[in-house]
Amino acid sequence: MNGDYSGAAAGLGFGVLLIGIIVYIGILALAIWIGYLIMRTAVKNGILRADEERARRGYGGGGMLPPAPPSGYGPGPGA
């Protein structure tokens, strides 16, 4: 065994490196995913809180609905 890495031990260094890279990428992906979930929850809670505050102040609205069309007879568009 005088430092001869032939046979089964020859690819051990590459295998360990490959497993290390896979684990590193997996941990990085998990951290990004958890950060995304935290940010998504924070934005959702912020929107809900803003809607509650708007409703409490009486600034109700249709949200993203278009404005209501004018009702009744008035001057035309060219007036």
MOGI-V23775 format. One line per field, one symbol per residue. ss: DSSP state (A for helix, B for strand, O for the rest). Layout:
# MOGI-V23775
ss = ???
This chain:
# MOGI-V23775
ss = OOOOOOAAAOOAAAAAAAAAAAAAAAAAAAAAAAAAAAAAAAAAAAAAAAAAAAAAAOOOOOOOOOOOOOOOOOOOOOO
